[in-house]
Amino acid sequence: MSAIVVLCALAWAGCIYTLLAVHAARRIMAQPVALARATPPVTLLKPLHGLEPGLLDNLSSFAAQDYAGPVRIICGVAQADDPAIAVVERLREAYPQAAIRLVIDGRQHGANRKVSNLINMDEGEDGEIVVLADSDIRVARDYLTRLVGALDAPGVGAVSCLYRGRPEPGPWAALSALGIDTHFLPNAALGIAFGLATPCFGSTIALRRETLSRIGGFAVLRDQLADDYALGAAVRASGLSVAFPPMLVDHICVDAGIDQLWRHELRWARTIRILNRAGHAGSVVTHPVALALIATVISGFSPLAVWTLAAALGCRAVALGVWRRVFGLRRSPFWLLPVRDCLSFAVFVWSFASRSVRWKGRRYDVAVDGAIRRRDDDGARRA
């Protein structure tokens, strides 16, 4: 009986947490919008690897910016036969007026291949503002104007962005997007609004060239799995802050099956666990539906557990309605929410089973400081 009481107590704590996340969402998006007072030169870095659905539309959103200053877009791949190259050529044809450069460079500077790509792309560049964003991100036309405006604030060393899920067609992509919208996004908003977390997201990182040089450039990230988090930590360690303006970018979800969905969400969860053990363990309260469901089943549908499950479902449904309005989320059936909640709980539980992750078709071991070592096919570690 004590286990049932503990599960129900955790679920009720999760309901309170969910209501706090609703407040945090409103607080984040109620901030005043700061538009750029000046328009210094911007260098946009887009590390690419392979062909993914929607890639041309993603890149086009960066090429179609309403920004008055000069913008240089640099796309980078490691191999001359990468299919993303053809997409970059189509982008050049669609936006002949844009300054778009393609870098093909396979040099590796550490275990993180994305960071190696960034180092190769940025070699010799001198744009005053450096902006990097993952290839699966799509943005609005005022994106750069808002970023530069937020970077103008005193004491700000970098600007990052919250993101919402935008699925490509398919049920698994829709489930992936719902996970971003109902777990990552409200949890991140709460952590930022109440100072409980110090994140920095690969969805967008903008910083001045002098700040990047001060922290040692991209080379300091070459062996880090969570390179975005490490970059934010380096900026904060230099005495500057990381700002989150009241704007969201779209993360395009392309998962075609449960295996893809499971692998990438497990990588995220294990990365968070390694970087913040206590915080990750404490995030068990962000799964009130799953906790209440387990209590209901093992108690034989006791009144306490059933009422707790009803409260958790109702709380999550109401919160989703608010998050839709505040964050501009796409609609999905409410019945899908408890399915998504249970899947997120399964990922959370399995994240404690190992320290290895799969990323871009390769398996890595992750050290306590977030550094990664690649495993060979036979399971042996190598630097």
C-alpha positions as CSV (number, residue, x, y, z in Angstrom):
1,M,0.0,0.0,0.0
2,S,2.9,2.4,0.8
3,A,4.1,2.1,-2.9
4,I,0.7,3.1,-4.1
5,V,0.6,6.1,-1.8
6,V,4.1,7.2,-3.0
7,L,3.1,6.9,-6.7
8,C,-0.1,8.9,-6.1
9,A,1.8,11.5,-4.1
10,L,4.3,11.9,-7.0
11,A,1.4,12.1,-9.5
12,W,-0.2,14.9,-7.5
13,A,3.1,16.7,-7.3
14,G,3.2,16.3,-11.1
15,C,-0.2,18.0,-11.4
16,I,1.2,20.9,-9.4
17,Y,4.3,20.9,-11.6
18,T,2.1,21.0,-14.7
19,L,0.2,24.0,-13.5
20,L,3.5,25.8,-12.7
21,A,4.6,25.0,-16.3
22,V,1.4,26.7,-17.6
23,H,2.3,29.8,-15.6
24,A,5.9,29.6,-16.9
25,A,4.7,29.5,-20.5
26,R,2.7,32.7,-20.1
27,R,5.6,34.4,-18.2
28,I,8.1,33.5,-21.0
29,M,5.9,34.6,-23.9
30,A,4.8,37.8,-22.1
31,Q,8.3,39.3,-22.2
32,P,8.6,42.5,-24.4
33,V,10.0,41.9,-27.9
34,A,13.3,43.6,-28.6
35,L,14.0,44.4,-32.2
36,A,17.5,45.1,-33.5
37,R,18.6,48.7,-33.2
38,A,21.5,48.1,-35.6
39,T,22.0,45.5,-38.3
40,P,25.6,44.2,-38.1
41,P,26.8,41.5,-40.5
42,V,25.5,38.0,-39.7
43,T,27.1,34.7,-40.5
44,L,24.6,31.8,-40.4
45,L,26.2,28.4,-40.0
46,K,24.2,25.3,-41.1
47,P,25.9,22.0,-40.5
48,L,24.3,19.3,-42.7
49,H,24.5,15.6,-42.9
50,G,22.4,13.6,-45.4
51,L,19.0,14.2,-46.9
52,E,16.1,14.7,-44.6
53,P,12.5,15.5,-45.4
54,G,11.8,19.2,-45.6
55,L,15.4,20.2,-45.7
56,L,15.0,22.7,-48.6
57,D,12.1,24.4,-46.8
58,N,14.1,24.6,-43.6
59,L,17.1,26.2,-45.3
60,S,14.8,28.5,-47.4
61,S,13.4,30.0,-44.2
62,F,16.9,31.2,-43.3
63,A,17.5,32.6,-46.8
64,A,14.2,34.6,-46.8
65,Q,14.9,36.7,-43.8
66,D,13.7,40.3,-43.5
67,Y,17.0,41.6,-42.1
68,A,18.4,44.9,-43.3
69,G,22.1,44.0,-42.7
70,P,24.3,41.6,-44.7
71,V,23.7,37.9,-44.1
72,R,26.1,35.1,-45.2
73,I,24.8,31.6,-45.1
74,I,27.4,28.8,-44.9
75,C,26.3,25.2,-45.3
76,G,28.8,22.5,-44.5
77,V,29.1,18.8,-45.2
78,A,31.9,16.3,-44.5
79,Q,31.7,14.3,-47.8
80,A,31.6,15.2,-51.5
81,D,28.8,12.6,-52.1
82,D,26.5,13.9,-49.3
83,P,22.9,14.3,-50.8
84,A,22.4,17.5,-48.9
85,I,24.7,19.2,-51.5
86,A,22.0,18.9,-54.1
87,V,19.6,20.7,-51.8
88,V,22.1,23.5,-51.2
89,E,22.4,23.9,-55.0
90,R,18.6,24.2,-55.3
91,L,18.6,26.8,-52.5
92,R,21.1,28.8,-54.5
93,E,18.9,28.7,-57.5
94,A,15.8,29.7,-55.6
95,Y,17.6,32.6,-53.8
96,P,20.2,34.0,-56.3
97,Q,20.5,37.2,-54.4
98,A,21.5,35.4,-51.1
99,A,25.2,34.9,-50.2
100,I,25.3,31.1,-49.8
101,R,28.5,29.3,-49.5
102,L,29.0,25.5,-49.4
103,V,31.9,24.0,-47.5
104,I,32.9,20.3,-48.2
105,D,35.5,19.4,-45.6
106,G,36.0,16.0,-44.0
107,R,38.6,17.0,-41.4
108,Q,37.8,15.7,-37.9
109,H,38.8,17.7,-34.9
110,G,37.3,15.5,-32.2
111,A,34.6,12.9,-31.5
112,N,31.7,15.3,-32.2
113,R,31.3,15.3,-36.0
114,K,28.8,18.2,-36.0
115,V,31.3,20.4,-34.1
116,S,34.1,19.4,-36.6
117,N,31.7,20.5,-39.4
118,L,31.2,23.9,-37.6
119,I,35.0,24.4,-37.2
120,N,35.5,23.7,-40.9
121,M,32.7,26.0,-41.9
122,D,33.7,28.9,-39.7
123,E,37.4,28.9,-40.7
124,G,38.4,32.3,-41.9
125,E,34.9,33.9,-41.4
126,D,34.6,37.3,-39.7
127,G,30.9,38.1,-39.5
128,E,30.2,40.2,-36.4
129,I,27.3,38.0,-35.3
130,V,27.5,34.2,-35.6
131,V,24.2,32.2,-35.6
132,L,24.1,28.5,-35.7
133,A,20.9,26.4,-36.0
134,D,20.4,22.7,-36.6
135,S,19.3,21.5,-40.1
136,D,15.8,20.4,-38.9
137,I,14.9,24.0,-37.7
138,R,12.5,26.3,-39.6
139,V,12.1,30.0,-38.7
140,A,9.9,33.1,-39.3
141,R,11.1,36.0,-41.5
142,D,11.8,38.3,-38.5
143,Y,14.0,35.6,-36.8
144,L,17.3,37.4,-37.3
145,T,15.9,40.8,-36.3
146,R,14.6,39.4,-33.1
147,L,17.9,37.5,-32.3
148,V,20.1,40.5,-32.9
149,G,17.7,42.7,-30.8
150,A,17.9,40.2,-27.9
151,L,21.7,40.1,-28.2
152,D,21.8,43.9,-27.8
153,A,20.7,43.7,-24.2
154,P,23.3,44.5,-21.5
155,G,25.2,41.5,-20.2
156,V,23.8,39.1,-22.8
157,G,26.5,36.9,-24.4
158,A,24.3,34.5,-26.4
159,V,20.7,34.1,-27.4
160,S,19.0,30.7,-27.7
161,C,15.4,29.8,-28.6
162,L,12.7,27.5,-27.4
163,Y,11.2,25.3,-30.1
164,R,7.9,23.5,-30.8
165,G,7.3,20.4,-32.9
166,R,6.2,20.5,-36.5
167,P,5.6,17.0,-37.9
168,E,6.2,15.8,-41.4
169,P,3.3,13.5,-42.5
170,G,3.1,10.2,-40.5
171,P,1.9,9.0,-37.1
172,W,5.4,8.6,-35.6
173,A,6.4,12.2,-36.6
174,A,3.2,13.4,-35.0
175,L,3.9,11.6,-31.8
176,S,7.5,13.0,-31.8
177,A,6.1,16.5,-32.2
178,L,3.6,16.0,-29.4
179,G,6.5,14.9,-27.1
180,I,8.3,18.2,-27.8
181,D,5.2,20.2,-27.3
182,T,3.9,18.6,-24.1
183,H,7.2,17.6,-22.4
184,F,10.3,19.3,-23.6
185,L,8.7,22.8,-24.2
186,P,6.8,23.3,-21.0
187,N,9.6,21.8,-18.9
188,A,12.2,24.0,-20.6
189,A,10.0,27.1,-20.1
190,L,9.5,26.3,-16.4
191,G,13.3,25.8,-15.9
192,I,14.1,29.1,-17.6
193,A,11.3,31.1,-16.0
194,F,12.1,30.1,-12.5
195,G,15.9,29.8,-12.8
196,L,15.9,26.0,-12.3
197,A,17.9,25.2,-15.4
198,T,20.7,26.8,-17.5
199,P,20.0,25.5,-21.0
200,C,21.2,26.4,-24.4
201,F,19.6,24.7,-27.4
202,G,20.9,23.7,-30.9
203,S,17.6,25.1,-32.3
204,T,19.4,28.4,-32.3
205,I,22.5,29.9,-30.7
206,A,23.5,33.5,-31.6
207,L,26.5,35.2,-30.2
208,R,29.0,37.9,-31.1
209,R,32.3,36.9,-32.8
210,E,34.3,38.4,-29.9
211,T,32.4,36.2,-27.4
212,L,33.0,33.1,-29.4
213,S,36.7,33.9,-29.5
214,R,36.8,34.7,-25.8
215,I,35.5,31.2,-24.9
216,G,38.0,29.5,-27.2
217,G,35.9,29.0,-30.3
218,F,34.1,25.9,-31.4
219,A,37.2,23.8,-30.7
220,V,36.3,23.7,-26.9
221,L,33.2,21.7,-27.9
222,R,34.9,19.1,-30.1
223,D,34.4,16.1,-27.7
224,Q,31.1,17.1,-26.1
225,L,27.9,15.2,-26.9
226,A,25.7,18.2,-25.8
227,D,27.7,20.8,-27.7
228,D,24.8,23.3,-27.4
229,Y,24.7,23.0,-23.6
230,A,28.5,23.2,-23.4
231,L,28.5,26.4,-25.5
232,G,26.0,28.0,-23.2
233,A,27.9,26.9,-20.2
234,A,31.1,28.4,-21.6
235,V,29.3,31.7,-22.3
236,R,28.0,31.8,-18.7
237,A,31.4,31.0,-17.3
238,S,32.8,34.1,-19.1
239,G,30.4,36.2,-17.0
240,L,27.7,36.7,-19.6
241,S,24.1,35.4,-19.8
242,V,22.2,33.4,-22.3
243,A,18.9,35.1,-23.2
244,F,15.7,33.4,-24.4
245,P,13.5,35.9,-26.2
246,P,9.7,35.4,-26.5
247,M,9.9,33.6,-29.8
248,L,9.8,30.0,-30.9
249,V,11.3,28.2,-33.9
250,D,9.9,25.0,-35.4
251,H,11.6,21.7,-35.0
252,I,10.6,19.6,-38.0
253,C,9.9,16.1,-36.8
254,V,10.6,13.4,-39.5
255,D,10.6,10.1,-37.5
256,A,9.3,7.4,-39.8
257,G,9.1,4.6,-37.2
258,I,9.2,3.8,-33.5
259,D,12.9,2.8,-33.8
260,Q,13.9,6.3,-34.9
261,L,11.6,8.0,-32.4
262,W,13.0,5.9,-29.5
263,R,16.6,6.3,-30.4
264,H,16.7,10.1,-30.7
265,E,14.5,10.6,-27.6
266,L,16.6,8.2,-25.6
267,R,19.8,10.1,-26.7
268,W,18.2,13.3,-25.4
269,A,17.2,11.7,-22.1
270,R,20.5,10.1,-21.4
271,T,22.4,13.3,-22.3
272,I,20.3,15.2,-19.7
273,R,20.8,12.4,-17.1
274,I,24.6,12.6,-17.5
275,L,24.7,16.4,-17.4
276,N,22.3,16.8,-14.5
277,R,21.7,13.6,-12.5
278,A,19.7,15.1,-9.7
279,G,17.5,17.2,-12.0
280,H,16.8,14.2,-14.3
281,A,15.9,12.0,-11.4
282,G,13.6,14.7,-10.0
283,S,11.9,15.0,-13.4
284,V,10.0,11.8,-12.5
285,V,7.2,14.2,-11.3
286,T,6.8,15.4,-14.9
287,H,5.0,12.1,-15.6
288,P,1.9,12.2,-13.5
289,V,-0.3,10.2,-15.9
290,A,2.1,7.3,-16.1
291,L,2.6,7.3,-12.3
292,A,-1.1,7.4,-11.6
293,L,-1.8,4.7,-14.2
294,I,0.8,2.4,-12.5
295,A,-0.8,3.0,-9.1
296,T,-4.2,2.3,-10.5
297,V,-3.2,-1.0,-12.0
298,I,-1.2,-2.4,-9.0
299,S,-3.8,-1.2,-6.5
300,G,-6.6,-3.0,-8.3
301,F,-8.3,0.3,-9.2
302,S,-8.4,1.7,-5.7
303,P,-10.4,4.9,-5.3
304,L,-7.3,6.9,-4.4
305,A,-5.5,5.8,-7.5
306,V,-8.5,6.2,-9.8
307,W,-9.1,9.7,-8.6
308,T,-5.4,10.5,-9.0
309,L,-5.4,9.2,-12.6
310,A,-8.5,11.3,-13.4
311,A,-6.9,14.4,-11.9
312,A,-3.6,13.8,-13.9
313,L,-5.5,13.3,-17.1
314,G,-7.6,16.4,-16.6
315,C,-4.6,18.6,-15.5
316,R,-2.6,17.5,-18.6
317,A,-5.5,18.2,-20.9
318,V,-6.2,21.6,-19.6
319,A,-2.5,22.5,-19.7
320,L,-2.3,21.4,-23.3
321,G,-5.1,23.7,-24.2
322,V,-3.2,26.6,-22.6
323,W,0.1,25.7,-24.2
324,R,-1.6,25.5,-27.6
325,R,-2.7,29.1,-27.3
326,V,0.4,30.5,-25.7
327,F,3.0,28.7,-27.9
328,G,0.9,28.5,-31.1
329,L,1.0,24.7,-31.2
330,R,-0.8,22.6,-33.7
331,R,-3.8,20.6,-32.7
332,S,-3.7,16.9,-32.0
333,P,-6.3,14.6,-30.5
334,F,-6.5,14.8,-26.8
335,W,-6.7,10.9,-26.6
336,L,-3.2,10.8,-28.0
337,L,-1.8,12.7,-25.0
338,P,-1.9,9.9,-22.4
339,V,-0.3,7.6,-25.1
340,R,2.5,10.2,-25.5
341,D,2.8,10.6,-21.7
342,C,3.3,6.9,-21.2
343,L,5.9,6.7,-24.0
344,S,7.8,9.6,-22.5
345,F,7.8,7.8,-19.1
346,A,9.2,4.7,-20.8
347,V,12.0,6.7,-22.3
348,F,12.7,8.3,-18.9
349,V,13.0,4.9,-17.2
350,W,15.2,3.3,-19.9
351,S,17.5,6.3,-19.8
352,F,19.0,4.9,-16.6
353,A,19.9,1.6,-18.2
354,S,23.1,2.7,-19.9
355,R,25.6,5.5,-20.6
356,S,25.7,4.8,-24.4
357,V,23.8,6.6,-27.1
358,R,23.3,6.2,-30.9
359,W,23.8,9.4,-32.9
360,K,23.9,9.6,-36.7
361,G,24.3,5.9,-37.1
362,R,27.2,5.6,-34.6
363,R,27.3,4.4,-31.0
364,Y,29.1,6.4,-28.3
365,D,29.9,6.1,-24.7
366,V,29.4,9.3,-22.7
367,A,31.6,10.3,-19.8
368,V,30.4,12.1,-16.6
369,D,31.5,15.5,-18.1
370,G,29.5,14.9,-21.3
371,A,32.6,13.9,-23.4
372,I,31.9,11.2,-25.9
373,R,34.0,8.2,-27.2
374,R,32.9,6.3,-30.2
375,R,32.5,2.5,-30.1
376,D,33.7,0.3,-32.9
377,D,31.3,-2.2,-34.4
378,D,32.7,-4.9,-32.1
379,G,31.9,-2.8,-29.1
380,A,35.4,-1.6,-28.3
381,R,35.9,2.0,-27.2
382,R,38.0,4.4,-29.2
383,A,38.8,8.1,-28.9
